Amino acid sequence: MTTTPPVRPRNLFLVANNIEEVGGLQRVVHLLAAEFAAAGHHVELIGIVPYPTPYPYRSDGSYRTAVLYQATEPKAWKPTRLRDTFNVPARRQEQARRRMHADAVARLSARFRSVPDGIVICSQAWAMDWVAEADTSHLRVITQSHESYEASRGLTPASRGSGRYARMRRTYRDVDLFLLLTQHDADRFERDGFNNVAVMHNPLTMYPDQASALTERRVINVGRYHEQKNQRALIQAFALVARHHPDWSLRLVGEGPLEGQLREQIDALGLAARIELAGPSSQVEAELRNSSIFALSSDFEGLPLVLAEAMACGVPCVSFDCAPGIREIISDEVDGVVVPPRDVEALAAGICRLIEDEFLRRSLGAAARNNIRRFSRAEILRQWHEVFDMVER
Amino acid sequence: MATNALAAASPAIPDVSVIVIVYNDARNLGRAVDSVRQQTLRNLEILVVNDASTDGTPLVAAALARADERVRTVHLPVNSGGCSRPRNVGMAQARAPYVMFLDSDDTLERHACKNLLLAAERTGADVVSGLCHRVNVITGQSRPWWGVLYQQHAVYEGIVEFPDQLYDTTSTNKLYRRDFLESGQIRFPEGFHYEDLLFTTEVYCTARRIAIIPNLVYRWNYVERAEEPSISNQRARITNFQHRVAIHRKIDAYLESHGAAELEIVKDRKFIRHDLRLYLNDLALRGPQYQQEFLDIARDYLRTVDREALEISGTVERIGAFMILQNDLAETLKVVDYLHRGGTLSSDLYEENGRIYWTRKHLDAPGARTLLDVTELGLADLPLSRLKLYNRLTDRSVRSSVLTLEGVITVPLGRISPADEIQLALVIRNRKSKRRHSTPITTWRLDDAQLHWSARVDVDATVTITTTRQPIWDVAVAVTSGSQTANAPVSGLGSNVDGELLVVNPSRSKLIGNRLECFLTRNGNLALRLINTSRLGTRTAEALRKLRATPAVTLAARARSRLRSKETKTRVYQWARRLPVRQGTVVFESHLGKQYGDSPKYIYEAMVRAGGPFRAVWSYTGNGSAWPQDAVLVRRESWRYYYELARAEYWVDNQGFPRQFTKRPGTTYVQTWHGTPLKTMGFDEPALAALPPERQREHAAMIERWDHLVVPSEYFVQTFVAAYRYRGNLLRVGYPRNDPLLTKNDPDNIRGLKERLDLPANRKLVLYAPTFRDEQHRIKAQFSLKLDLHLLARELGEDYFFLIRAHYLDRVTIAPQHRSIAANVSGHPDVTELMLVADVLITDYSSLFFDYANLARPMIFYTYDYDHYLRTRGTYFDLASTVPGPLVSSTEEIVSCLRDLDSMAGRYADASAAFRAKFCEYDTGTASDQIVAQFFPGPSA
C-alpha cells in the first residue's frame, strides 16, 4: 500500500454468489476485501452458496468471511406445461426451497443488523436476490456487474437465455449506486433507465518490478480453451504469421473443453512444433514476462483484465476489437494494437508488424506499462473512497 | 428511515431543498412527499407549501412532518389561485444551496436529487435539467416530454449555445443554484397561468452555464378526462388560450428588454410548433364561436411574430400559422387533418413549374410561395398506397344489418385520373386478424379533384364474426388506379354516425355478440365494434374473460405455439420422409423463396414447355402473386412446405434449402448456384476456417445434400467447387438464366421488351446495378445512390437513359426532377430482361457482369470504394487487369466513357473475348433444355 489518505473506518459487507471458487471474480473480491481492511475498514466477505472444492484464498484474518448456505440451493421451479400443474413432488421441493431461501435471508439480515450503519457491496446479480430481501434500511447498497451490457442482456452466445437482465431490472435500479466496468456499459444501462450508474475498474492483481525484456521470440495468449476465447482464430492467424517468421512461436496458456479440437487444428496445419498448448499455469506473471507479444482473439469480452496484466508486464497487445472494454484498456497505436473483430488476417498483420518492427514493439510495451498504472490498487482504492463518500450523502 | 448514525453524519445544512406545493390535494400529497423521502440523496429538506387548502391537506402535511424530521410545512393564509406564490414563498424559506420544485400530484424519480446535484457540482452550472415523463395515471403509460433534448449529457455556456432548450419550459424537472436565483431576482410571476414559461425563459437567459442530464428525474402525472381538469388541461375554454398568449407577450417583452433578439425567433418557432399545435389539435371539435375567437387571438399574436420564425417552423405547421394569418378557418382545419390525423391529406395540392404547393388559394399573398411550398414532403412521388387520402363521409344510413355510406375522396394532383382504369371497393378489415371483407363499389364519379362514391353493404352477410377477441373492424375505401391502390379510411367527423347499431348474427353463437356499433377512432375514422346488448351475452363475456386469465388456459396457449414451432415441423418432416417418394414432384425455390426468377425459373419454364409428367411445386414468400399460378404454390416454412420437401423426387434451387431439411435417399437435389464468384468463398475464407468444427460440419452437411451442381465454366470448378469441397456430379451446361441472353438477343425481341417495360426506344439504355454493400452491424438497409443524376441529365440527357437496379435488400428512390434521365427498376423481378435491353452495363463487384459478358456489350466498372470494399476481402483474380472494361470512380469519368463508347469497345474487344471464353465457357443458350432433357424429359423423349 502506498500513501493512504486518512479515511473514516466503515462497516463494509462484500457479497458474491460464492467466494471459494477459483475464478476471476473471486480473486477480485478477496483482493478488494484485503485492500479495504488494510485501509482500516471493518470488512466481512459473504458468499451465498458454498463451493464443493473451496480454494484457500490467502486471508490474514484482516477480514471475516461467511457462507450463507450449507449446500447449493435447488433450482427454482415454476409450472411451465399443463401437466406440471399436477406435479406434486416438484411443488413440495419448491416449497422447501423457498423456506431455505427465507432462512438464508434471515441470516443475512442478522449479519447486517450487527452493525449500526455501513455499506453493502454486492458483486453479482444472483446474490442480489438475497440482499434485496434482507433488511438494509440502515445501510447503503452498491451493486456491481462484472460483465458487459451485451452479456447481461443475453446477447452473447454464452449468455443466451440468461435471466440476469430481468433480475437486474428488478433489483439493481433502486440501489444507491450501480457500478460497471466500462463507460460504454454504464451508458447502455443508463439508456435503459438505470439512473444510478457509474464506472469502477477492478484493481490490477500485479505490477511486477521487472518488465519483460521483449527478447523471447514468443507470442502468448492466456485464457480458457473455450468458444468465447476463440483460440482457433489465433491459431489460424499464427499460421499466416509462421510462414514469414519461422523463428517465432505461439504459446497458449490455459485449459478447457476445446483442448482436443485445438490440438487437432494445430496438427492439421502442421504447426505442432511452433504452437504449444501449455496447459494451466500458476505463474502467469512469469509466463507474460517471458513473452514479447500478447494476442487476444476472443469473440467477446467484458473488461479483460488479462490484457491489463500483460501491459503491466510491459508486453504490447494485439487484440480483436471484440468488446467496448478493449479500447478502455488499449489505446490503439499508443500502447497496443486493436484490429477488427474476427478478422483473422488483420490479427496476423498486427502480430507481424510487432515482430518486424522492434522499435514499435518496445515503445508500445513501455507505454503500456506506464499507462496501465491507472488500474493500480492505490488508484482504485482512492476511487472507492470517493464512491463511499458519495453514497453516504 | 433516518437513523441516529445518519443524522450524526449529515451536516446541518441540507444539500437540496425540495419545494412541494399543494392545494386541496390530500390524496396525492403523501405520494409526492414520499418520493422525496425515499431519494437516494438523504441530506435534503422538504418544504411543503400549503396554498390555503380547504380539505385534509394540512393534516396530511402535519403527519408527514411528524414522520420525518426533514419535512417542514408552510401555510399560506389566503389561496393564491396559482403555482407562483407558493413556490416563491418556498424559495424564500429554503436553506440548501440548491432548490427544486415538485407539484403535489407528481413524483420524483428515486435518484433524481442525487443525479441533478452531482451534475451541478461537477459542472458548476446555475441550472441542471433532467428528463421528465408524462405519465397517464390510469393506464400507467409514460412518454418522455421533449425527450429529444435529453439524449445525452451536455453542458451549455449560456442558452445561445443551444436555443432549442427553450422548448422545455417546465420548471419542475430542474435543480437551481439558490444564490443564482436570488442574485438574478428570478421569481415566478404571480397572477398568471403558464408561469413556468416566463420563469424558465428568465432562468435560461440569465444562466451562465446550463447542464443537461439524460436521466429521468420527474414524473408528471395526468388523468385523462379528469373531473377537475388541471390548469394545462383546461384548453376547452378560450380564456386558457388567452392566458398562454399573454405569457408569450410577457416573454417577448422580457427577451426584448434583455437584448436577446436571436432567442426570440427560437421562441416564436416554439410557439408555432408547440403551443399553437396543442390548441389546433382540438380545433375541429370546438363550436364556431370558439373557432373564430381562437383565430382572432392567434392572428393578433402571430402578426407580432417574425416572418423568419414562420419559415423555419415545420413544413405544415407554418402553413397552419399562415392560414390563421389569412383568417381562413377551412384551410386551417385542413392543416389540422394532416398534423393530427396521421398525415391525412384533405388539401388538394397544386403543381406549378415542378414545385408542389399546399393549395392554390392565397398563393399570391406576399411570401406565400415560400410558405406553401411542400415539394419536400414528396407527396407527388409517394406511391398511392402510402398516401392517406381524405375520405369524408357525407351521408349514411343504418337499417338492420345494412350499412349505406356516401362520401367524397379528395384527389391530390390528379393522382387518380380517368385515363387509368379505376376500381373502388368498401373494405371492412379486422384490426387484429387483418382479415379483409371487400365489397365492390359500383356507384362513383370523378369530377375535378373529387371522387364521389356511394356504397351499400349488408354487414352481416359480409363480415365473418367468430370470436370476441377480435372485436374491432376499420372501414375504408380502397381505390385502385392503374397498378396502384390507395386506402382511404372513412372520416366520420361531424357525421353523427357515432353510436349507430348494426344487427348481426355471428356464425358461431349469439353469445359472442349481437350488434356492431359504429364509432369514431381517435383519428376520427369510422370503425365498427362488436358489442352484446343481451344480458346473457354480457355475463358470458365476463365469465370467459375470467376463464382466460387462469393458468391452465395460459399454459394451453403456450402448448399451442410449441406445436407450430420449427422444431415440431422438423420432427413431422422427419416422419413424413418415411412415406413413399411422390414420383414426378419437383420443388423449386429461388433466393430463399424471395423471388420468382433466376435459373430455377428458366428450368421450370423449359420443363413446362417439354410437357413431361411432372408436378411443379414453387416455394414463395409474401403474397405469392408473382409466382406461376399453374404450379402448386407453398409458403416457405409452412406445414405444406415441410411436407412437399419430405416427399419430392427433385429439389431445384439456387442458394440452399434450410439446414433442417436432411435429404432422403430417394430425392435428387439440383443446385444451380446464383452466380460466379469474384470474392473468396466457402472454406477459402479465413472466417469460415476459424469456425469451430461442428459449425464447419453443419456447413459441409448442407453442401453434401447436393447431387448435381450447374457449372458455367472451369473457373467456377476451380474456385467455387473447390472452396466448398463439393464432390458430387457437375453439370457443365452453363447457367439456365443466361439462355435468353444468347437466344433472345435479336432487335425485334429487344424492341418488344422495351415497349413492354415502357422504356424510351430511341435512347441508349444504361443499366446501373451496384452490389449490396454489406457493412457490419447494419440494421436497416439504406442505400445512397452514388450517381450524380443531375450531371448525367445535363451531359447525356438526350442520348441516354439510366435504369437503376438496387440489390433486393436495398431501397432507392428517384426524385421527380430526375425521372427524365433515370428510372428505378429494382422492383423488376427478372434481371435477365433488363440485361437484354441495356446497351451498356455499369456495375462494380456484382456477379452480374459475368452474365452480361455473354452479350459482348460494353461494361463500365464504377468502383468508387474499391480500396474500402475489397480491402477486407480476398478475390480470386485481380479485378482491374481481368475485366473487359475500365474501372472508374466518379460520375464525370462515366460521362466521358459513355461519350466515347465506340473507341472504348474497340480497346476492350480482345479482353472481352478472353473474358467470355474464361467465365462464360459453357453458356450456349441451351442450359435449361439440357437439364430438362436429362431430368425432366417430355413425352417425346
Interface residues (C-beta under 8 A of the other chain):
Chain A: P79 T80 R81 L82 D84 T85 P116 D117 S137 H138 R173 D174 D176 L177 E190 R191 G193 N195 N196 E227 N230 R232 A233 Q236 L258 Q261 E264 P340 R342 D343 V344 E345 M390 V391 E392 R393
Chain B: M1 T3 N4 A5 L6 A9 D15 T40 L41 R42 N43 E109 R110 H111 A112 K114 N115 L118 P214 N215 L216 P551 A552 L555 A556 R558 A559 P686 A687 A689 A690 L691 P692 P693 T872
